Amino acid sequence: MIKIKTPEDIEEFKRAGSVSKAALRLAGSLIRPGVSTREIDAAVESFIRLHGGVPGFKGLYGFPASVCASINEEIVHGIPSPMTFLNDGDILTIDTGATVDGWVGDNAWTFYVGNVSDEVKGLCEVTLDCLKAGIEQAVPGNHLGDIGYAVQHLAEKNGYGVVREYVGHGVGREMHEDPNVPNYGRKGRGVKLQVGMTIAIEPMITMGTYKNHTLANGWTVVTNDGMPSAHYENSIAITKDGPVILTQDELGPWCNMQGGE
């Protein structure tokens, strides 16, 4: 069941979104060659708790950490580890979520580690553009298929793959609510978008094949061909005046996020 939020709900939701985005920026400020993904996870958890929140991912379906930290060919659900160190030229997707006053903010960003190749930067730039294109379609009267089509068309036009098995979702009092928000689709198809819907739009775009598999840890999803994948996400509200990004940072600029907001 899709849960419609009131204007008052959406204003309350913004606090969780702000903490989530600030935590993501903090993570980005720590990224450099030689840092372990566990260090980033610990810093984000401390930050979220310091600002009155609870890490939204820790314990969710049994996930063991406060962030998902996915490197290079890892699409989603990378598990932070004290033995996983970042190398120059890597890309690292950090997915953070914070529950504040009963609302759950959810967002992700793919960061550069040191000197990243132009080819990989191109993938990241197009993936971020896919996020923006999807958000532009999140207006009352459109359909979920309009969001998916915008993402898929832009990605495939540039020669990239669009992951099918993992999608965006409704978000609100719970991390995952109805409806699913695929990154592929046909215009005018799917659930009609209404004022008061809150959804997370999150393109997961691959340099090679979109086909993937899960590693033996039961969580980390990787591309079948070992090629890089990028992932960007914002939680948004659909309002009569257009889409409103809920994961906006009002707590301070912790780092510069490649590609802007």
VOVOSE-194034 format. One record per residue (C-alpha): residue number from 1; residue in three letters; x, y negated, z negated. Coordinates in Angstrom, 1 decimal. Example, Ala and Ser with C-alpha at 12.3 -4.5 7.8 and 13.67 -1.06 7.14 Angstrom:
BEGIN
- 1,ALA,12.3,4.5,-7.8
- 2,SER,13.7,1.1,-7.1
This chain:
BEGIN
- 1,MET,0.0,0.0,0.0
- 2,ILE,1.3,-3.4,0.9
- 3,LYS,1.4,-5.8,-2.0
- 4,ILE,0.5,-9.4,-1.2
- 5,LYS,2.2,-12.0,-3.3
- 6,THR,0.7,-15.4,-4.4
- 7,PRO,2.6,-18.7,-3.9
- 8,GLU,3.3,-18.5,-7.7
- 9,ASP,4.7,-15.0,-7.3
- 10,ILE,7.0,-16.1,-4.5
- 11,GLU,8.4,-19.0,-6.6
- 12,GLU,9.1,-16.5,-9.5
- 13,PHE,10.7,-14.1,-7.0
- 14,LYS,13.2,-16.8,-5.9
- 15,ARG,15.1,-16.5,-9.2
- 16,ALA,15.9,-12.8,-8.5
- 17,GLY,16.9,-13.7,-5.0
- 18,SER,19.2,-16.4,-6.2
- 19,VAL,21.0,-14.1,-8.6
- 20,SER,21.3,-11.5,-5.9
- 21,LYS,22.8,-13.9,-3.4
- 22,ALA,25.2,-15.4,-6.0
- 23,ALA,26.4,-11.9,-6.9
- 24,LEU,27.0,-11.2,-3.2
- 25,ARG,29.0,-14.3,-2.9
- 26,LEU,31.0,-13.4,-5.9
- 27,ALA,31.8,-10.0,-4.4
- 28,GLY,32.9,-11.7,-1.2
- 29,SER,35.3,-13.9,-3.2
- 30,LEU,37.1,-10.9,-4.5
- 31,ILE,37.6,-9.1,-1.2
- 32,ARG,41.2,-8.9,-0.1
- 33,PRO,43.7,-6.1,0.8
- 34,GLY,44.6,-3.9,-2.2
- 35,VAL,41.4,-4.5,-4.2
- 36,SER,39.4,-1.4,-5.2
- 37,THR,35.7,-1.2,-4.5
- 38,ARG,35.2,-0.3,-8.2
- 39,GLU,36.7,-3.7,-9.2
- 40,ILE,34.1,-5.5,-7.1
- 41,ASP,31.3,-3.3,-8.5
- 42,ALA,32.3,-4.1,-12.1
- 43,ALA,32.5,-7.8,-11.5
- 44,VAL,29.0,-7.9,-9.8
- 45,GLU,27.4,-5.9,-12.6
- 46,SER,28.8,-8.3,-15.2
- 47,PHE,27.7,-11.3,-13.2
- 48,ILE,24.1,-10.0,-12.8
- 49,ARG,23.8,-9.2,-16.5
- 50,LEU,25.3,-12.6,-17.5
- 51,HIS,22.6,-14.3,-15.5
- 52,GLY,19.7,-12.5,-17.2
- 53,GLY,19.3,-9.7,-14.6
- 54,VAL,19.7,-6.0,-14.3
- 55,PRO,21.5,-4.4,-11.4
- 56,GLY,18.8,-3.2,-9.1
- 57,PHE,20.8,-0.3,-7.6
- 58,LYS,22.3,1.3,-10.7
- 59,GLY,20.4,4.5,-11.4
- 60,LEU,18.0,3.9,-8.5
- 61,TYR,17.2,7.4,-7.2
- 62,GLY,20.4,8.4,-9.2
- 63,PHE,22.8,6.0,-7.4
- 64,PRO,25.8,5.6,-9.7
- 65,ALA,26.9,2.0,-9.2
- 66,SER,25.7,-1.6,-9.1
- 67,VAL,26.6,-2.3,-5.5
- 68,CYS,26.8,-0.2,-2.3
- 69,ALA,30.3,-0.7,-0.9
- 70,SER,30.5,0.6,2.7
- 71,ILE,33.8,0.4,4.6
- 72,ASN,34.2,0.4,8.4
- 73,GLU,32.3,3.5,9.8
- 74,GLU,30.2,3.7,6.6
- 75,ILE,26.8,2.4,7.5
- 76,VAL,25.2,2.3,4.0
- 77,HIS,25.3,3.7,0.5
- 78,GLY,29.1,3.7,0.0
- 79,ILE,29.9,4.5,-3.6
- 80,PRO,32.5,2.2,-5.3
- 81,SER,35.5,4.0,-6.6
- 82,PRO,38.7,3.0,-8.5
- 83,MET,40.6,5.1,-5.9
- 84,THR,39.2,3.3,-2.8
- 85,PHE,41.3,0.3,-1.9
- 86,LEU,40.7,-2.2,0.9
- 87,ASN,43.2,-2.5,3.7
- 88,ASP,44.0,-5.4,6.0
- 89,GLY,41.7,-5.2,9.1
- 90,ASP,38.8,-3.4,7.3
- 91,ILE,35.2,-4.6,7.2
- 92,LEU,33.3,-4.1,4.0
- 93,THR,29.5,-4.2,3.6
- 94,ILE,28.4,-5.1,0.1
- 95,ASP,24.7,-4.6,-0.7
- 96,THR,23.6,-6.1,-4.0
- 97,GLY,20.3,-6.2,-5.8
- 98,ALA,19.3,-7.9,-9.1
- 99,THR,16.1,-7.5,-11.1
- 100,VAL,15.2,-10.7,-12.9
- 101,ASP,11.9,-11.3,-14.7
- 102,GLY,10.4,-8.2,-13.0
- 103,TRP,11.3,-9.2,-9.5
- 104,VAL,13.9,-7.5,-7.3
- 105,GLY,16.2,-9.5,-5.0
- 106,ASP,18.0,-7.5,-2.3
- 107,ASN,20.6,-8.6,0.2
- 108,ALA,23.7,-7.4,2.0
- 109,TRP,26.7,-8.9,3.9
- 110,THR,29.6,-7.5,5.9
- 111,PHE,32.8,-9.2,4.9
- 112,TYR,36.2,-9.3,6.7
- 113,VAL,39.2,-7.9,4.8
- 114,GLY,42.3,-9.9,5.9
- 115,ASN,42.9,-10.0,9.7
- 116,VAL,40.0,-8.3,11.5
- 117,SER,40.1,-7.6,15.2
- 118,ASP,38.1,-9.7,17.6
- 119,GLU,36.2,-6.6,18.7
- 120,VAL,35.0,-5.9,15.2
- 121,LYS,34.3,-9.6,14.6
- 122,GLY,32.1,-9.5,17.6
- 123,LEU,30.1,-6.6,16.2
- 124,CYS,29.6,-8.5,12.9
- 125,GLU,28.6,-11.7,14.7
- 126,VAL,26.0,-10.0,16.8
- 127,THR,24.6,-8.1,13.8
- 128,LEU,24.2,-11.4,11.9
- 129,ASP,22.5,-12.9,14.9
- 130,CYS,20.2,-9.8,14.9
- 131,LEU,19.2,-10.6,11.3
- 132,LYS,18.4,-14.2,12.3
- 133,ALA,16.4,-13.1,15.3
- 134,GLY,14.4,-10.7,13.1
- 135,ILE,13.7,-13.3,10.5
- 136,GLU,12.4,-15.7,13.2
- 137,GLN,9.7,-13.2,14.1
- 138,ALA,8.5,-12.9,10.5
- 139,VAL,5.5,-15.2,10.9
- 140,PRO,1.8,-14.6,10.2
- 141,GLY,0.1,-12.9,13.1
- 142,ASN,3.1,-11.2,14.5
- 143,HIS,3.7,-7.5,13.9
- 144,LEU,6.6,-5.4,12.5
- 145,GLY,7.3,-4.3,16.1
- 146,ASP,8.1,-8.0,17.0
- 147,ILE,10.8,-8.0,14.3
- 148,GLY,12.2,-4.6,15.4
- 149,TYR,12.1,-5.5,19.1
- 150,ALA,14.1,-8.8,18.4
- 151,VAL,16.8,-6.9,16.6
- 152,GLN,17.0,-4.0,19.0
- 153,HIS,16.9,-6.1,22.2
- 154,LEU,19.8,-8.4,21.0
- 155,ALA,21.9,-5.5,19.8
- 156,GLU,21.5,-3.3,22.8
- 157,LYS,22.0,-6.2,25.2
- 158,ASN,25.4,-6.6,23.7
- 159,GLY,26.2,-2.9,24.0
- 160,TYR,25.7,-1.9,20.4
- 161,GLY,23.8,0.9,18.7
- 162,VAL,20.8,0.4,16.4
- 163,VAL,20.5,2.8,13.4
- 164,ARG,17.1,4.5,13.3
- 165,GLU,17.0,6.5,10.1
- 166,TYR,17.6,3.6,7.7
- 167,VAL,15.3,0.6,7.8
- 168,GLY,14.3,-2.6,6.0
- 169,HIS,11.4,-2.4,3.6
- 170,GLY,8.9,-4.3,1.5
- 171,VAL,10.4,-5.7,-1.7
- 172,GLY,8.9,-7.3,-4.8
- 173,ARG,8.3,-5.8,-8.2
- 174,GLU,10.1,-2.7,-6.9
- 175,MET,13.2,-2.4,-4.7
- 176,HIS,11.4,-0.4,-2.1
- 177,GLU,7.7,-1.2,-1.4
- 178,ASP,5.5,-0.8,1.7
- 179,PRO,5.9,-1.3,4.6
- 180,ASN,9.1,0.1,6.3
- 181,VAL,10.7,-2.5,8.5
- 182,PRO,12.5,-0.8,11.4
- 183,ASN,15.2,-2.4,13.4
- 184,TYR,13.7,-1.2,16.6
- 185,GLY,10.2,-1.4,18.1
- 186,ARG,7.8,-2.8,20.6
- 187,LYS,6.3,-6.2,20.6
- 188,GLY,2.8,-6.4,19.2
- 189,ARG,3.0,-2.9,17.6
- 190,GLY,2.9,-1.9,14.0
- 191,VAL,1.6,-3.6,10.8
- 192,LYS,0.3,-7.1,11.3
- 193,LEU,2.2,-9.7,9.2
- 194,GLN,0.3,-11.6,6.6
- 195,VAL,0.9,-14.6,4.4
- 196,GLY,2.2,-13.3,1.1
- 197,MET,4.1,-10.3,2.4
- 198,THR,7.7,-10.1,1.1
- 199,ILE,10.1,-7.9,3.1
- 200,ALA,13.8,-7.1,3.4
- 201,ILE,15.1,-7.3,6.9
- 202,GLU,18.4,-5.5,7.3
- 203,PRO,19.9,-4.7,10.8
- 204,MET,22.4,-1.9,10.7
- 205,ILE,24.3,-2.1,14.0
- 206,THR,27.1,0.2,15.3
- 207,MET,29.9,-0.3,17.7
- 208,GLY,29.4,3.1,19.2
- 209,THR,26.7,5.7,18.7
- 210,TYR,23.9,5.0,16.3
- 211,LYS,23.8,8.7,15.3
- 212,ASN,25.0,9.4,11.8
- 213,HIS,25.4,11.8,9.0
- 214,THR,25.7,11.8,5.2
- 215,LEU,28.9,12.8,3.5
- 216,ALA,29.3,15.5,0.9
- 217,ASN,28.7,13.0,-2.0
- 218,GLY,25.1,13.0,-0.9
- 219,TRP,25.0,9.2,-0.5
- 220,THR,27.4,7.7,2.0
- 221,VAL,26.1,7.5,5.5
- 222,VAL,28.7,7.3,8.3
- 223,THR,28.7,7.0,12.1
- 224,ASN,29.2,10.3,13.9
- 225,ASP,31.9,8.9,16.1
- 226,GLY,33.8,7.1,13.4
- 227,MET,33.2,3.7,15.0
- 228,PRO,32.5,0.6,12.7
- 229,SER,29.1,-0.4,11.6
- 230,ALA,27.9,-3.8,10.3
- 231,HIS,24.9,-4.6,8.0
- 232,TYR,23.3,-7.9,7.0
- 233,GLU,20.2,-8.3,4.9
- 234,ASN,17.9,-11.0,3.4
- 235,SER,14.7,-10.7,1.4
- 236,ILE,12.1,-13.0,2.8
- 237,ALA,8.5,-14.2,2.2
- 238,ILE,6.0,-14.7,5.0
- 239,THR,4.3,-18.0,4.5
- 240,LYS,1.9,-20.2,6.5
- 241,ASP,4.8,-22.4,7.2
- 242,GLY,7.0,-19.6,8.5
- 243,PRO,9.6,-17.2,6.9
- 244,VAL,11.2,-18.3,3.6
- 245,ILE,14.5,-16.7,2.7
- 246,LEU,14.2,-15.6,-1.0
- 247,THR,17.8,-14.6,-1.4
- 248,GLN,19.2,-18.1,-1.4
- 249,ASP,22.1,-19.0,-3.7
- 250,GLU,21.2,-21.8,-6.1
- 251,LEU,23.8,-20.8,-8.7
- 252,GLY,26.9,-22.0,-6.9
- 253,PRO,29.1,-21.3,-3.8
- 254,TRP,31.2,-18.3,-4.8
- 255,CYS,32.7,-17.8,-1.4
- 256,ASN,32.4,-18.7,2.2
- 257,MET,30.4,-16.0,3.9
- 258,GLN,31.5,-15.5,7.5
- 259,GLY,28.9,-16.7,10.0
- 260,GLY,27.1,-19.0,7.5
- 261,GLU,23.7,-18.3,6.0
